[in-house]
Amino acid sequence: MDRRSFIVLTLAGCADPSLTPTPAVMTPAPGPAPTPTPVSTGPAGTSGDPNFDAWISGFYSRARAAGLPAAVLDRELAGLAPDARAEASDSRQPEFSKPIGDYVKGVATADRLAQGRRFRESLPYLGQIEQRYGAPRDIVLAIWALESAFGKIQGDMDVVRSLATLAAHGRRRDWAEGELIAALKIIGSGEASRTQLRGSWAGAMGQTQFLPSVYLSTAVDGDSDGRRDIWGSTADALFSTGNYMARANWKRGESWHREVIAPADFDYAVVETLKDTPDGWASRGVRRADGLPWSAADRAAQTTLIAPAGAGGPLFLTFPNHMAIRRYNNSTAYALGVGTLAEGFSGGGQLVRPWPYEAPLSLDDRKAAQAALAKLGFDPGVPDGVIGVNTRASLRGWQTSRGLPADGYLSLDMVRRLRAEAQ
C-alpha cells in the first residue's frame, strides 16, 4: 500500500547581494519599502457560530503544523459552517436499545444472504483477497454488506464538514480533528476530491466505510488502475478491507465464533472474564453445539465465552478473529452479525439454541438499572444508559450475591428486580 500524499513546496531563490555590482557614482535615495506578500492565517470566521469560528481559527495553525498547505486549508475551510445533523447524531442516545438477537436476525436476511452468495460466485478476485490477506472472502463480503448494502448506501454527508462539526462541538474533539486533518490530506494529495468525500455523520466513507486516517494507512489499489478508489471501485474497497483485517491481526484458519452448549449447573460468572482453549472449556462441560470436532488451529486458540442474550439464549466461544472484526466496529452485536452473515453465505449459521424473545429496554430502564447497581454497592460508573463491560461486570457481581445466574445480561426482569431492591 502506497501513501500518495505529496506536497510540493516551491521556494523562491534569493540573489546573493555580494554579487550585485556597487554603483559607480552615488546610490539613489531609497524608495518606500516594498509591501510584503500577505501570509494567510486562516479564513475569517463567518459561520455565525462564535465557538465554531474560534475553533476554525485555532485549527488552522494546527493543520499547518501537521503539514497541510495553506492553499488547501484556505480553499476547504472557507465558508465552512457546522452541520446540525452531525451534531445531533453525535449527541443522540437511542431511546430504546434493540435486543442483540433481533439485530443479528435482522442482519442475516434471506435477501442479503442471496445477494452475498451471488457476489461470492461472480467476483473473480475474492480468492486473491483471501490468499493475500488471510481473511475469508465471506467475512469481507459480510462487512461490505453491513457497511454499505454492498456499496449501495455510502452516506451523503460532507465528510469535511461533519468532522469539523465534531471537532468543534463533539464528544471526541481530538479524535475528530485528527480525522479532519487526514481528510484534508486526502484532498491535498489529489487522490480524491472534496465532492467524493461523502459518508456518514462520523466521517466514515466509501463502500466499506473507512475513516480518513484508515484510508491513508490501509486503502490499496485492488484493480491496478493507479488509484485507491474505495467509493467507485468495488475491487479497491474489498482489497482494502482485506488489508484492514490483516492489519487487525486476522488469524488464518481460525474460527471467529462458534455456538456452544453449557451444562445446566454452569457457573456463568466466568462469562467475558476467563480465557481458555476449547479443550479447557470442555473440562467445564462446555461443548460445541454442532457436535463437530475442533480444528487444530481452533484447539490451540485462547477463547472467551459470551452469553449475549443471557443464560437463556445462545452461547458462543469467541476467538481472536472475533476481536479482529470488532476492530472494524467495537460491538459484540456487530461482530456476531458479521460472523453469522459470513457463515450464511456458505450455507451455515443456523443456531442450535435460537435467540429468545427480548423486550427492548428504554433509556430510562438502562439508566435506572445502573443507578440501582451503584446504590446497592456494585458501581458500574456513570449511569449513561450504555450497557458496556463495566455495567455487565457490576451486574454479574450483584447476580452472584443474590444467587442468580451471573450471566451479566440486563433483561427487563433484571431491571425490575434492581429497581425494587434499590427503593
C-alpha positions in Angstrom: 0.0 0.0 0.0 1.4 3.3 -1.1 0.6 6.6 0.5 0.5 9.2 -2.2 0.3 12.4 -0.2 2.9 14.5 -2.0 3.2 18.2 -1.0 5.3 20.3 -3.4 6.8 23.4 -1.9 8.3 25.9 -4.3 10.9 28.1 -2.8 11.8 31.4 -4.4 15.6 31.8 -4.8 17.2 34.9 -3.3 20.1 36.6 -5.1 23.4 36.9 -3.2 23.9 40.7 -2.5 27.7 40.2 -2.7 27.3 39.5 -6.4 25.5 42.8 -7.1 27.8 45.5 -8.6 28.2 48.7 -6.5 27.0 51.9 -8.3 30.0 53.9 -9.5 28.7 57.4 -8.6 26.1 57.6 -5.9 23.3 55.4 -4.5 19.9 56.9 -5.1 17.7 57.6 -2.1 15.8 54.6 -1.0 12.2 54.4 -2.1 9.4 53.2 0.0 9.8 49.6 1.4 8.1 47.0 -0.7 4.8 45.7 0.7 5.3 42.2 2.0 3.3 39.4 0.5 0.5 38.7 2.9 0.7 35.4 4.8 -2.6 33.6 5.3 -3.6 33.0 8.9 -6.7 31.2 8.0 -10.2 32.1 6.9 -12.1 34.6 8.9 -15.0 33.2 10.9 -18.2 33.6 9.0 -20.4 30.7 10.2 -22.5 32.7 12.7 -21.4 30.4 15.4 -18.7 32.1 17.5 -17.5 28.9 19.1 -17.1 27.2 15.7 -15.3 30.2 14.3 -12.9 30.3 17.3 -12.2 26.6 16.7 -11.5 27.3 13.0 -9.0 29.9 13.9 -7.1 27.6 16.2 -7.4 24.6 13.9 -5.7 26.5 11.0 -2.4 26.7 12.8 -2.5 23.1 14.0 -3.3 21.9 10.5 -0.4 23.9 9.0 1.9 22.3 11.7 0.6 18.9 10.6 1.9 19.7 7.0 -1.2 20.8 5.2 -0.6 23.6 2.6 -2.2 26.9 3.2 -3.8 26.8 -0.2 -5.7 23.6 0.7 -6.8 25.0 4.0 -7.9 28.3 2.6 -10.0 26.6 -0.1 -11.6 23.9 2.0 -12.2 25.9 5.2 -13.6 29.0 3.5 -17.3 29.5 4.4 -17.3 26.3 6.5 -20.2 26.1 9.0 -21.3 23.4 11.4 -23.7 20.7 10.3 -26.6 20.3 12.6 -27.2 16.7 11.5 -23.7 15.6 12.6 -24.0 17.4 15.9 -27.4 15.9 16.6 -26.3 12.4 15.7 -23.2 12.6 17.9 -25.3 13.5 21.0 -28.2 11.2 20.3 -28.7 8.3 22.6 -31.4 5.9 21.3 -34.5 5.8 23.4 -34.8 2.1 23.0 -32.0 -0.5 22.9 -32.6 -3.1 20.2 -32.1 -6.6 21.6 -29.0 -8.3 20.2 -30.9 -11.3 19.0 -33.2 -9.0 16.9 -30.1 -7.3 15.5 -28.4 -10.5 14.4 -31.5 -12.0 13.0 -32.1 -8.7 11.1 -28.6 -8.9 9.6 -28.9 -12.4 8.1 -32.0 -11.8 6.0 -32.9 -14.0 3.1 -32.4 -11.2 0.6 -28.9 -10.2 2.0 -27.8 -13.8 2.0 -28.9 -14.3 -1.6 -27.1 -11.2 -2.7 -23.9 -12.2 -0.9 -24.0 -15.7 -2.5 -24.3 -14.1 -5.9 -21.3 -11.9 -5.3 -19.4 -14.8 -3.8 -19.7 -16.6 -7.2 -19.4 -13.6 -9.5 -16.4 -11.5 -8.1 -13.3 -13.1 -9.6 -10.8 -11.5 -7.2 -12.2 -12.7 -3.9 -9.8 -15.6 -3.8 -6.9 -13.2 -4.3 -8.0 -11.2 -1.4 -8.3 -14.3 0.8 -4.9 -15.6 -0.3 -3.1 -12.2 0.1 -4.6 -11.1 3.4 -5.9 -14.2 5.2 -9.5 -13.1 5.9 -12.0 -15.4 4.3 -14.0 -14.0 1.4 -17.2 -14.4 3.3 -16.0 -12.1 6.1 -15.0 -9.5 3.6 -18.4 -9.8 1.9 -20.3 -9.6 5.2 -18.5 -6.4 6.2 -19.3 -4.9 2.7 -23.0 -5.9 3.2 -23.3 -4.4 6.6 -21.4 -1.2 5.9 -23.0 -0.1 2.7 -25.5 -2.7 1.5 -22.9 -4.0 -1.0 -21.8 -0.5 -2.0 -25.3 1.0 -2.5 -25.6 3.2 0.6 -22.3 5.1 1.3 -23.7 8.1 3.1 -24.4 11.6 1.7 -22.8 13.9 4.2 -19.8 16.1 3.5 -17.0 14.4 5.5 -15.0 17.6 5.9 -18.0 19.5 7.3 -19.1 16.6 9.5 -15.7 16.2 11.1 -15.2 19.9 11.5 -18.5 20.0 13.4 -17.4 17.1 15.7 -14.0 18.7 16.2 -15.6 21.9 17.3 -18.7 20.6 19.2 -18.5 16.9 19.6 -17.8 14.4 22.4 -14.4 13.3 21.0 -12.9 16.5 19.7 -9.3 15.5 19.4 -10.2 12.3 17.5 -12.4 14.3 15.1 -9.7 16.9 14.5 -7.2 14.2 13.7 -9.6 12.6 11.2 -10.3 16.0 9.6 -6.6 16.6 9.1 -6.5 13.1 7.4 -9.4 14.0 5.2 -7.8 17.3 4.1 -4.6 15.4 3.4 -6.5 13.1 1.1 -7.9 16.1 -0.8 -4.5 17.8 -0.8 -2.8 14.7 -2.3 -5.2 14.7 -5.2 -6.3 11.1 -4.6 -9.9 12.2 -4.0 -11.8 15.5 -4.3 -14.0 17.1 -1.7 -17.1 16.1 -3.5 -16.0 12.4 -3.4 -15.6 12.6 0.4 -19.2 11.8 1.2 -20.0 9.5 4.1 -21.7 9.1 7.4 -22.1 11.8 10.1 -19.0 10.4 11.8 -16.8 10.7 8.7 -16.8 7.0 7.6 -16.8 6.8 3.8 -16.7 4.5 0.8 -18.1 1.1 0.2 -16.7 -0.3 3.4 -16.9 2.9 5.4 -13.2 3.8 6.1 -12.4 6.7 8.3 -9.9 9.1 6.5 -7.0 8.0 8.7 -7.7 4.4 7.8 -7.9 5.3 4.1 -4.4 6.9 4.3 -2.9 4.0 6.1 -4.7 1.0 4.7 -6.5 1.6 1.4 -5.0 -0.3 -1.6 -5.4 -0.2 -5.3 -7.2 -3.5 -5.9 -7.9 -3.1 -9.6 -4.4 -1.8 -10.5 -5.6 1.4 -12.2 -3.2 3.6 -10.1 -5.8 4.9 -7.7 -7.2 3.9 -4.4 -10.9 4.5 -5.1 -12.9 3.0 -2.2 -16.0 4.8 -3.5 -16.4 3.8 -7.1 -14.2 0.6 -7.3 -15.6 -2.5 -5.6 -12.2 -4.2 -6.0 -10.4 -1.3 -4.3 -12.9 -1.3 -1.4 -12.7 -5.1 -0.8 -9.0 -5.4 -1.2 -8.7 -2.5 1.2 -11.0 -4.3 3.7 -8.9 -7.5 3.4 -5.8 -5.4 4.2 -7.6 -3.9 7.2 -8.4 -7.3 8.6 -4.8 -8.5 8.1 -3.6 -5.4 10.0 -6.2 -6.2 12.7 -4.3 -9.5 13.2 -6.7 -11.8 11.5 -5.6 -15.4 12.2 -5.6 -17.6 9.1 -7.6 -20.8 9.5 -9.2 -19.9 12.9 -12.9 -19.5 13.5 -14.4 -16.2 14.6 -17.1 -17.6 16.9 -18.8 -21.0 17.5 -22.0 -21.7 19.2 -21.5 -23.9 22.3 -23.7 -25.6 24.9 -23.1 -25.3 28.7 -24.3 -27.7 31.4 -27.3 -26.9 33.5 -25.3 -26.1 36.6 -22.7 -24.0 34.8 -21.2 -21.0 36.7 -21.8 -18.0 34.4 -19.5 -15.8 36.5 -16.7 -16.7 34.0 -18.6 -15.2 31.1 -16.5 -12.5 29.4 -13.7 -12.8 32.0 -12.0 -16.2 31.6 -9.8 -17.1 28.6 -9.2 -20.8 27.8 -8.8 -23.2 24.9 -11.8 -25.1 23.6 -10.4 -28.2 25.4 -10.2 -26.1 28.6 -13.8 -25.1 28.3 -14.7 -28.8 27.6 -13.3 -29.7 31.0 -16.0 -27.3 32.4 -18.7 -29.1 30.4 -18.9 -26.6 27.5 -19.2 -28.4 24.2 -19.5 -27.3 20.6 -23.2 -27.1 19.7 -23.0 -28.8 16.3 -21.0 -31.7 17.7 -18.2 -31.3 15.2 -14.5 -31.6 16.3 -12.3 -28.5 16.7 -9.7 -27.8 14.1 -6.1 -27.8 15.2 -5.9 -24.0 14.8 -9.1 -23.6 16.9 -8.0 -26.1 19.6 -4.8 -24.0 20.2 -6.6 -20.7 20.4 -7.4 -18.8 23.6 -11.2 -18.2 23.6 -13.8 -16.3 25.6 -17.3 -17.4 26.4 -20.0 -14.9 25.8 -23.8 -15.0 26.6 -25.1 -12.1 24.6 -28.7 -12.8 25.4 -28.1 -14.3 28.9 -28.1 -17.8 30.1 -31.4 -18.5 28.3 -30.0 -17.6 24.8 -27.3 -19.0 22.6 -23.8 -19.1 24.0 -20.6 -18.6 21.9 -16.9 -19.2 22.2 -15.3 -16.2 20.6 -11.8 -16.5 19.0 -9.2 -13.8 18.4 -10.8 -13.2 15.0 -14.0 -12.0 16.7 -11.9 -9.2 18.2 -10.4 -8.5 14.7 -13.9 -7.9 13.5 -14.5 -5.6 16.4 -11.5 -3.5 15.3 -13.8 -2.5 12.5 -16.7 -1.8 14.8 -16.2 -2.4 18.6 -19.6 -4.0 19.2 -20.4 -7.6 20.1 -23.6 -7.4 18.1 -21.8 -6.2 15.0 -19.1 -8.9 15.3 -21.7 -11.6 15.8 -23.7 -10.2 12.9 -20.7 -10.2 10.5 -19.8 -13.7 11.6 -23.3 -15.1 11.3 -23.8 -13.5 7.9 -20.4 -14.9 6.7 -21.4 -18.4 7.8 -24.8 -17.9 6.0 -23.1 -17.1 2.7 -21.6 -20.6 2.7 -24.8 -22.3 3.9 -24.1 -22.3 7.7 -25.0 -20.0 10.6 -28.1 -21.9 11.9 -28.3 -22.0 15.7 -29.0 -25.0 17.9 -30.4 -22.7 20.6 -32.4 -19.9 19.0 -32.4 -16.3 20.1 -35.1 -15.8 22.7 -37.7 -13.1 22.6 -36.4 -10.0 24.4 -38.2 -6.9 25.3 -36.4 -3.7 24.3 -35.1 -1.7 27.2 -35.8 2.1 27.3 -33.0 4.6 28.0 -34.7 5.2 31.4 -34.7 1.4 32.2 -31.0 1.2 31.4 -30.0 4.3 33.4 -32.3 3.2 36.3 -30.6 -0.2 36.5 -27.1 1.4 36.5 -28.2 3.8 39.3 -29.7 0.9 41.3 -26.4 -1.1 41.0 -24.4 1.8 42.2 -26.8 2.3 45.2 -26.6 -1.4 46.1 -22.8 -1.3 46.1 -22.0 -2.5 42.6 -20.9 0.7 41.0 -20.9 0.5 37.1 -19.8 4.1 36.7 -21.8 7.0 35.3 -25.4 6.0 34.6 -25.3 6.8 30.9 -27.6 4.1 29.6 -24.7 2.4 27.7 -24.6 -1.3 28.8 -20.9 -2.0 28.4 -18.2 -4.1 30.1 -18.4 -2.2 33.4 -22.2 -2.5 33.7 -22.2 -6.2 32.9 -19.4 -6.8 35.4 -21.3 -5.0 38.1 -24.5 -6.8 37.2 -22.7 -10.2 37.5 -21.4 -9.2 40.9 -25.0 -8.4 42.0 -26.4 -11.6 40.4 -23.8 -13.7 42.2 -24.5 -12.2 45.6 -28.3 -12.9 45.1 -27.8 -16.5 43.9 -28.9 -15.7 40.3 -27.2 -17.0 37.2 -24.3 -14.5 36.8 -24.6 -14.0 33.1 -24.3 -10.2 33.2 -27.4 -9.9 31.0 -29.7 -6.9 31.7 -33.2 -8.2 30.9 -36.4 -6.3 31.7 -36.8 -8.8 34.7 -33.4 -7.8 36.0 -34.3 -4.1 35.7 -37.4 -4.6 37.7 -35.6 -6.6 40.4 -32.9 -3.9 40.7 -35.4 -1.1 40.9 -37.4 -2.8 43.5 -34.4 -3.6 45.7 -32.9 -0.2 45.4 -36.1 1.7 46.5 
